Amino acid sequence: ASIFASGLDFYVIVYYMFDGDLATGATWKAILSTGFAVAGFISVPLLIKASSRFDKCTTLKGVYVLNLVGSLLSWFIFNPHFPWLLLLNPILCTHVYTANLLKQSMVADICDEDELDTGHRHEGSYGALFAWVHKTAMSLSFLAAGVVLNLVGFDSALGGDQAVGVTTKIRLVLVVVPALSSIVSLYLLSRYNLNRQRAAEIRAELENRRGQL
């Protein structure tokens, strides 16, 4: 959903905030993207520190709560009168990108639990499935963004003179889809039972069984 949002926010910036002015809109899209890059760089040590203090799942839940808040606030953040509010978007939502490092670490915990249950290691299978899901989701997100633009009646030839309600529909999709995605992710994480204590217990039992790897 985050990739999906990044495919639509350009159209909100250009056609809602700046009435079809591609040059100005592209400049602000570049500012927004730079904000995500800087915030992402800062986010990595913050996530590592948070996961050390709490645990991976709790930290990831916090990431999706922030993303949910950022998604809902995007209705107000993409504001033609106060364009600098755009920088609130990366502050709230960039963590959902860098959180992949937490997800990959959680996959390692799942591999430990799988070994405990089956007696075999399957890192390759889990890693391949993780990469496939991630890349497939990215591809489908870009495709979905294009489909949405067609469904709401967007016509690039009209520039800033889009039909009534078109930009409003795009803004609604930009709010609703990432917000729903965050809610679903929070629900799934609520069913994840490998907390720090359980992961440590599994690792200790495995090391007692076959030694340290």
Short mmCIF file of the C-alpha atoms (twelve columns), coordinates in Angstrom:
data_MODEL
# 
_entry.id   MODEL 
# 
loop_
_atom_site.group_PDB 
_atom_site.id 
_atom_site.type_symbol 
_atom_site.label_atom_id 
_atom_site.label_alt_id 
_atom_site.label_comp_id 
_atom_site.label_asym_id 
_atom_site.label_seq_id 
_atom_site.Cartn_x 
_atom_site.Cartn_y 
_atom_site.Cartn_z 
_atom_site.pdbx_PDB_model_num 
ATOM 1   C CA . ALA A 1   0.000   0.000   0.000   1 
ATOM 2   C CA . SER A 2   2.924   2.341   0.607   1 
ATOM 3   C CA . ILE A 3   4.207   1.794   -2.938  1 
ATOM 4   C CA . PHE A 4   0.637   2.263   -4.156  1 
ATOM 5   C CA . ALA A 5   0.468   5.593   -2.296  1 
ATOM 6   C CA . SER A 6   3.788   6.725   -3.764  1 
ATOM 7   C CA . GLY A 7   2.338   6.098   -7.223  1 
ATOM 8   C CA . LEU A 8   -0.680  8.320   -6.551  1 
ATOM 9   C CA . ASP A 9   0.701   11.152  -4.445  1 
ATOM 10  C CA . PHE A 10  2.344   12.721  -7.517  1 
ATOM 11  C CA . TYR A 11  -1.096  13.246  -9.069  1 
ATOM 12  C CA . VAL A 12  -2.479  14.758  -5.884  1 
ATOM 13  C CA . ILE A 13  0.484   17.126  -5.680  1 
ATOM 14  C CA . VAL A 14  0.364   18.189  -9.327  1 
ATOM 15  C CA . TYR A 15  -3.362  18.237  -10.058 1 
ATOM 16  C CA . TYR A 16  -4.858  19.059  -6.661  1 
ATOM 17  C CA . MET A 17  -2.216  21.163  -4.965  1 
ATOM 18  C CA . PHE A 18  -0.854  22.970  -8.037  1 
ATOM 19  C CA . ASP A 19  -3.702  22.852  -10.585 1 
ATOM 20  C CA . GLY A 20  -1.815  20.784  -13.143 1 
ATOM 21  C CA . ASP A 21  1.458   22.759  -12.972 1 
ATOM 22  C CA . LEU A 22  3.860   19.901  -13.745 1 
ATOM 23  C CA . ALA A 23  7.049   21.857  -13.077 1 
ATOM 24  C CA . THR A 24  6.014   23.045  -9.621  1 
ATOM 25  C CA . GLY A 25  4.371   19.735  -8.786  1 
ATOM 26  C CA . ALA A 26  7.460   17.774  -9.810  1 
ATOM 27  C CA . THR A 27  9.605   20.041  -7.632  1 
ATOM 28  C CA . TRP A 28  7.433   19.364  -4.602  1 
ATOM 29  C CA . LYS A 29  7.348   15.648  -5.402  1 
ATOM 30  C CA . ALA A 30  11.164  15.762  -5.377  1 
ATOM 31  C CA . ILE A 31  11.080  17.555  -2.013  1 
ATOM 32  C CA . LEU A 32  8.723   14.906  -0.665  1 
ATOM 33  C CA . SER A 33  10.911  12.074  -1.984  1 
ATOM 34  C CA . THR A 34  14.003  13.700  -0.471  1 
ATOM 35  C CA . GLY A 35  12.130  13.944  2.823   1 
ATOM 36  C CA . PHE A 36  11.441  10.206  2.667   1 
ATOM 37  C CA . ALA A 37  15.108  9.479   1.927   1 
ATOM 38  C CA . VAL A 38  16.357  11.572  4.856   1 
ATOM 39  C CA . ALA A 39  13.677  10.276  7.233   1 
ATOM 40  C CA . GLY A 40  14.412  6.712   6.138   1 
ATOM 41  C CA . PHE A 41  18.112  7.155   6.933   1 
ATOM 42  C CA . ILE A 42  17.204  8.424   10.415  1 
ATOM 43  C CA . SER A 43  14.559  5.758   10.869  1 
ATOM 44  C CA . VAL A 44  16.900  2.748   10.758  1 
ATOM 45  C CA . PRO A 45  18.758  3.346   14.061  1 
ATOM 46  C CA . LEU A 46  15.473  4.395   15.698  1 
ATOM 47  C CA . LEU A 47  13.840  1.096   14.732  1 
ATOM 48  C CA . ILE A 48  16.855  -0.871  15.928  1 
ATOM 49  C CA . LYS A 49  16.811  0.929   19.270  1 
ATOM 50  C CA . ALA A 50  13.048  0.486   19.648  1 
ATOM 51  C CA . SER A 51  13.194  -3.237  18.817  1 
ATOM 52  C CA . SER A 52  15.977  -3.662  21.398  1 
ATOM 53  C CA . ARG A 53  14.013  -1.872  24.081  1 
ATOM 54  C CA . PHE A 54  10.679  -3.536  23.328  1 
ATOM 55  C CA . ASP A 55  10.577  -6.345  20.755  1 
ATOM 56  C CA . LYS A 56  10.273  -6.656  16.991  1 
ATOM 57  C CA . CYS A 57  6.540   -7.239  16.856  1 
ATOM 58  C CA . THR A 58  5.722   -4.379  19.229  1 
ATOM 59  C CA . THR A 59  7.981   -2.047  17.244  1 
ATOM 60  C CA . LEU A 60  6.352   -3.106  13.981  1 
ATOM 61  C CA . LYS A 61  2.924   -2.456  15.463  1 
ATOM 62  C CA . GLY A 62  4.104   1.051   16.334  1 
ATOM 63  C CA . VAL A 63  5.255   1.521   12.741  1 
ATOM 64  C CA . TYR A 64  1.809   0.622   11.400  1 
ATOM 65  C CA . VAL A 65  0.063   2.839   13.943  1 
ATOM 66  C CA . LEU A 66  2.200   5.760   12.737  1 
ATOM 67  C CA . ASN A 67  1.463   4.821   9.130   1 
ATOM 68  C CA . LEU A 68  -2.261  4.697   9.901   1 
ATOM 69  C CA . VAL A 69  -2.121  8.163   11.464  1 
ATOM 70  C CA . GLY A 70  -0.079  9.481   8.531   1 
ATOM 71  C CA . SER A 71  -2.490  7.967   6.021   1 
ATOM 72  C CA . LEU A 72  -5.517  9.555   7.678   1 
ATOM 73  C CA . LEU A 73  -3.766  12.906  8.013   1 
ATOM 74  C CA . SER A 74  -2.737  12.889  4.351   1 
ATOM 75  C CA . TRP A 75  -6.176  14.358  3.569   1 
ATOM 76  C CA . PHE A 76  -4.937  17.520  5.323   1 
ATOM 77  C CA . ILE A 77  -1.179  17.205  4.708   1 
ATOM 78  C CA . PHE A 78  -1.562  17.487  0.923   1 
ATOM 79  C CA . ASN A 79  -2.691  21.086  1.234   1 
ATOM 80  C CA . PRO A 80  -2.412  23.600  -1.622  1 
ATOM 81  C CA . HIS A 81  -2.263  26.496  0.846   1 
ATOM 82  C CA . PHE A 82  0.464   25.021  3.073   1 
ATOM 83  C CA . PRO A 83  2.649   22.819  0.832   1 
ATOM 84  C CA . TRP A 84  5.381   22.433  3.465   1 
ATOM 85  C CA . LEU A 85  2.973   20.237  5.420   1 
ATOM 86  C CA . LEU A 86  4.015   17.557  2.924   1 
ATOM 87  C CA . LEU A 87  7.099   16.930  5.052   1 
ATOM 88  C CA . LEU A 88  4.891   15.520  7.809   1 
ATOM 89  C CA . ASN A 89  4.176   12.605  5.493   1 
ATOM 90  C CA . PRO A 90  7.708   11.122  5.543   1 
ATOM 91  C CA . ILE A 91  8.034   11.764  9.285   1 
ATOM 92  C CA . LEU A 92  4.984   9.597   9.934   1 
ATOM 93  C CA . CYS A 93  5.135   7.085   7.092   1 
ATOM 94  C CA . THR A 94  8.768   6.436   6.188   1 
ATOM 95  C CA . HIS A 95  9.137   3.791   8.905   1 
ATOM 96  C CA . VAL A 96  6.856   1.426   7.002   1 
ATOM 97  C CA . TYR A 97  9.553   1.195   4.307   1 
ATOM 98  C CA . THR A 98  12.571  0.730   6.584   1 
ATOM 99  C CA . ALA A 99  10.606  -1.736  8.741   1 
ATOM 100 C CA . ASN A 100 11.554  -4.410  6.207   1 
ATOM 101 C CA . LEU A 101 14.661  -4.970  8.313   1 
ATOM 102 C CA . LEU A 102 12.382  -5.939  11.219  1 
ATOM 103 C CA . LYS A 103 10.307  -8.224  9.012   1 
ATOM 104 C CA . GLN A 104 13.390  -10.043 7.763   1 
ATOM 105 C CA . SER A 105 14.597  -10.491 11.331  1 
ATOM 106 C CA . MET A 106 11.176  -11.871 12.270  1 
ATOM 107 C CA . VAL A 107 11.457  -14.338 9.401   1 
ATOM 108 C CA . ALA A 108 14.667  -15.595 11.039  1 
ATOM 109 C CA . ASP A 109 12.712  -16.217 14.253  1 
ATOM 110 C CA . ILE A 110 10.095  -18.115 12.264  1 
ATOM 111 C CA . CYS A 111 12.873  -20.242 10.752  1 
ATOM 112 C CA . ASP A 112 14.008  -21.130 14.287  1 
ATOM 113 C CA . GLU A 113 10.475  -22.121 15.267  1 
ATOM 114 C CA . ASP A 114 10.169  -24.174 12.079  1 
ATOM 115 C CA . GLU A 115 13.422  -25.976 12.870  1 
ATOM 116 C CA . LEU A 116 12.162  -26.711 16.368  1 
ATOM 117 C CA . ASP A 117 9.008   -28.276 14.900  1 
ATOM 118 C CA . THR A 118 10.512  -30.098 11.900  1 
ATOM 119 C CA . GLY A 119 14.183  -30.589 12.710  1 
ATOM 120 C CA . HIS A 120 15.221  -28.896 9.445   1 
ATOM 121 C CA . ARG A 121 16.257  -25.389 8.406   1 
ATOM 122 C CA . HIS A 122 14.310  -23.733 5.582   1 
ATOM 123 C CA . GLU A 123 15.815  -20.231 5.385   1 
ATOM 124 C CA . GLY A 124 16.045  -20.439 1.604   1 
ATOM 125 C CA . SER A 125 12.360  -21.188 1.178   1 
ATOM 126 C CA . TYR A 126 11.258  -18.508 3.615   1 
ATOM 127 C CA . GLY A 127 13.651  -15.956 2.142   1 
ATOM 128 C CA . ALA A 128 12.541  -16.685 -1.405  1 
ATOM 129 C CA . LEU A 129 8.872   -16.449 -0.457  1 
ATOM 130 C CA . PHE A 130 9.470   -13.147 1.374   1 
ATOM 131 C CA . ALA A 131 11.268  -11.674 -1.649  1 
ATOM 132 C CA . TRP A 132 8.612   -12.949 -4.082  1 
ATOM 133 C CA . VAL A 133 5.732   -11.501 -2.036  1 
ATOM 134 C CA . HIS A 134 7.550   -8.181  -1.666  1 
ATOM 135 C CA . LYS A 135 8.347   -7.824  -5.378  1 
ATOM 136 C CA . THR A 136 4.905   -9.015  -6.461  1 
ATOM 137 C CA . ALA A 137 3.257   -6.517  -4.111  1 
ATOM 138 C CA . MET A 138 5.379   -3.707  -5.545  1 
ATOM 139 C CA . SER A 139 4.435   -4.620  -9.118  1 
ATOM 140 C CA . LEU A 140 0.742   -4.927  -8.313  1 
ATOM 141 C CA . SER A 141 0.817   -1.620  -6.423  1 
ATOM 142 C CA . PHE A 142 2.054   0.289   -9.464  1 
ATOM 143 C CA . LEU A 143 -0.508  -1.494  -11.630 1 
ATOM 144 C CA . ALA A 144 -3.296  -0.715  -9.153  1 
ATOM 145 C CA . ALA A 145 -2.357  2.978   -9.112  1 
ATOM 146 C CA . GLY A 146 -2.816  3.132   -12.879 1 
ATOM 147 C CA . VAL A 147 -6.122  1.263   -12.702 1 
ATOM 148 C CA . VAL A 148 -7.410  3.661   -10.026 1 
ATOM 149 C CA . LEU A 149 -6.551  6.685   -12.161 1 
ATOM 150 C CA . ASN A 150 -8.590  5.226   -15.019 1 
ATOM 151 C CA . LEU A 151 -11.500 4.286   -12.790 1 
ATOM 152 C CA . VAL A 152 -11.843 7.775   -11.275 1 
ATOM 153 C CA . GLY A 153 -11.809 9.359   -14.742 1 
ATOM 154 C CA . PHE A 154 -8.404  11.024  -14.669 1 
ATOM 155 C CA . ASP A 155 -7.356  12.453  -18.047 1 
ATOM 156 C CA . SER A 156 -3.804  13.792  -18.309 1 
ATOM 157 C CA . ALA A 157 -4.757  15.751  -21.448 1 
ATOM 158 C CA . LEU A 158 -7.011  17.989  -19.327 1 
ATOM 159 C CA . GLY A 159 -4.166  19.163  -17.099 1 
ATOM 160 C CA . GLY A 160 -5.534  21.070  -14.134 1 
ATOM 161 C CA . ASP A 161 -9.057  21.090  -15.613 1 
ATOM 162 C CA . GLN A 162 -10.009 17.591  -14.478 1 
ATOM 163 C CA . ALA A 163 -13.685 16.647  -14.241 1 
ATOM 164 C CA . VAL A 164 -15.443 17.575  -11.024 1 
ATOM 165 C CA . GLY A 165 -14.616 15.162  -8.209  1 
ATOM 166 C CA . VAL A 166 -11.658 13.436  -9.883  1 
ATOM 167 C CA . THR A 167 -8.954  14.834  -7.592  1 
ATOM 168 C CA . THR A 168 -11.225 14.312  -4.578  1 
ATOM 169 C CA . LYS A 169 -11.567 10.632  -5.471  1 
ATOM 170 C CA . ILE A 170 -7.797  10.268  -5.874  1 
ATOM 171 C CA . ARG A 171 -7.272  11.915  -2.468  1 
ATOM 172 C CA . LEU A 172 -9.804  9.554   -0.878  1 
ATOM 173 C CA . VAL A 173 -8.061  6.515   -2.325  1 
ATOM 174 C CA . LEU A 174 -4.722  7.886   -1.094  1 
ATOM 175 C CA . VAL A 175 -6.197  8.022   2.418   1 
ATOM 176 C CA . VAL A 176 -8.309  4.873   2.515   1 
ATOM 177 C CA . VAL A 177 -6.084  2.217   0.918   1 
ATOM 178 C CA . PRO A 178 -2.944  2.766   3.056   1 
ATOM 179 C CA . ALA A 179 -5.114  3.185   6.166   1 
ATOM 180 C CA . LEU A 180 -6.923  -0.106  5.546   1 
ATOM 181 C CA . SER A 181 -3.615  -1.809  4.811   1 
ATOM 182 C CA . SER A 182 -2.253  -0.632  8.172   1 
ATOM 183 C CA . ILE A 183 -5.357  -1.887  9.981   1 
ATOM 184 C CA . VAL A 184 -5.056  -5.318  8.340   1 
ATOM 185 C CA . SER A 185 -1.351  -5.437  9.216   1 
ATOM 186 C CA . LEU A 186 -2.087  -4.574  12.847  1 
ATOM 187 C CA . TYR A 187 -4.676  -7.340  12.991  1 
ATOM 188 C CA . LEU A 188 -2.245  -9.898  11.569  1 
ATOM 189 C CA . LEU A 189 0.479   -8.788  13.985  1 
ATOM 190 C CA . SER A 190 -1.951  -9.257  16.881  1 
ATOM 191 C CA . ARG A 191 -1.970  -12.960 15.973  1 
ATOM 192 C CA . TYR A 192 1.831   -13.221 15.832  1 
ATOM 193 C CA . ASN A 193 2.989   -15.078 18.949  1 
ATOM 194 C CA . LEU A 194 6.785   -15.050 18.616  1 
ATOM 195 C CA . ASN A 195 7.631   -12.365 21.156  1 
ATOM 196 C CA . ARG A 196 11.146  -11.790 22.455  1 
ATOM 197 C CA . GLN A 197 10.810  -14.262 25.313  1 
ATOM 198 C CA . ARG A 198 9.441   -17.056 23.133  1 
ATOM 199 C CA . ALA A 199 12.099  -16.486 20.440  1 
ATOM 200 C CA . ALA A 200 14.844  -16.672 23.094  1 
ATOM 201 C CA . GLU A 201 13.361  -19.889 24.488  1 
ATOM 202 C CA . ILE A 202 13.302  -21.451 21.022  1 
ATOM 203 C CA . ARG A 203 16.878  -20.386 20.304  1 
ATOM 204 C CA . ALA A 204 18.075  -21.806 23.645  1 
ATOM 205 C CA . GLU A 205 16.333  -25.116 23.026  1 
ATOM 206 C CA . LEU A 206 17.793  -25.384 19.522  1 
ATOM 207 C CA . GLU A 207 21.298  -24.644 20.773  1 
ATOM 208 C CA . ASN A 208 20.937  -27.265 23.452  1 
ATOM 209 C CA . ARG A 209 19.828  -29.726 20.774  1 
ATOM 210 C CA . ARG A 210 22.405  -29.112 18.043  1 
ATOM 211 C CA . GLY A 211 24.811  -26.428 19.362  1 
ATOM 212 C CA . GLN A 212 25.321  -22.890 18.048  1 
ATOM 213 C CA . LEU A 213 25.403  -22.267 14.305  1 
# 
